[in-house]
Amino acid sequence: MQVRKRDGRVLDFDMTRIAKAIYGANIDAKRGWELEDTIRIAKEIIATLPNGGTIYTIKEIQDAIEKYLFQNDEREVFKYFT
């Protein structure tokens, strides 16, 4: 799996970047998740991406993260993520 950056570069997908972004929003929201929790959440989010895609855009990944947070009533984390 790969990611197309906003500048057009295509890089290998790194799930830890998603986990770290969620973890940062979690800290700002004072939610109290551990890094391991955000890794689990990142895995759940990745599972929601459409099958068959080998290259995802940053926007597609960001939208999936926002959708997950909103649907799971993590509105405070959502607020700090966006």
C-alpha positions in Angstrom: 0.0 0.0 0.0 1.2 3.5 -0.8 0.2 7.1 -0.2 0.1 10.0 -2.7 1.3 13.1 -0.8 -0.3 16.5 -1.6 2.8 17.4 -3.6 2.3 14.3 -5.8 5.0 12.1 -4.4 4.1 8.5 -3.8 5.6 7.0 -0.7 5.2 3.7 1.2 2.3 3.7 3.6 3.3 4.1 7.3 0.5 3.3 9.7 2.5 4.8 12.6 1.9 8.3 11.1 -1.8 7.8 11.5 -1.4 6.5 15.0 0.8 9.5 15.9 -1.7 12.0 14.5 -4.5 10.5 16.4 -2.4 10.3 19.6 -1.6 14.0 19.3 -5.2 14.9 19.0 -5.9 12.6 21.9 -3.4 14.4 24.1 -4.9 17.8 23.2 -8.4 16.5 23.9 -7.1 15.0 27.3 -8.7 11.7 26.3 -6.1 9.6 28.0 -5.4 7.0 25.3 -2.1 5.2 25.3 -0.1 5.0 22.0 -1.1 1.3 21.8 -4.8 2.4 21.8 -4.2 4.7 18.8 -2.3 1.9 16.9 -5.4 -0.3 17.3 -7.6 2.6 16.1 -5.3 3.2 13.2 -5.6 -0.5 12.2 -9.4 -0.2 12.4 -9.4 2.9 10.2 -7.1 1.2 7.6 -9.6 -1.7 7.4 -12.3 0.8 6.3 -10.3 2.0 3.3 -11.7 0.6 0.0 -10.2 -2.8 -1.0 -8.2 -2.9 -4.1 -6.6 0.5 -3.7 -2.9 0.3 -3.8 -2.4 4.1 -3.7 -4.4 6.2 -1.3 -4.4 10.0 -1.1 -3.8 11.9 2.1 -7.3 13.2 1.7 -8.8 9.7 1.6 -6.9 8.7 4.7 -7.8 11.9 6.6 -11.5 11.5 5.6 -11.4 7.9 7.0 -9.9 9.1 10.3 -12.5 11.9 10.7 -15.3 9.5 9.8 -14.1 7.0 12.4 -13.7 9.5 15.1 -17.1 11.1 14.4 -19.0 7.8 14.2 -17.4 6.6 17.4 -18.5 9.7 19.4 -14.9 10.9 19.8 -15.9 14.4 19.0 -13.3 16.1 21.2 -10.5 14.1 19.6 -12.2 14.8 16.2 -12.1 18.6 17.0 -8.4 18.5 17.7 -7.6 16.3 14.8 -9.2 18.6 12.2 
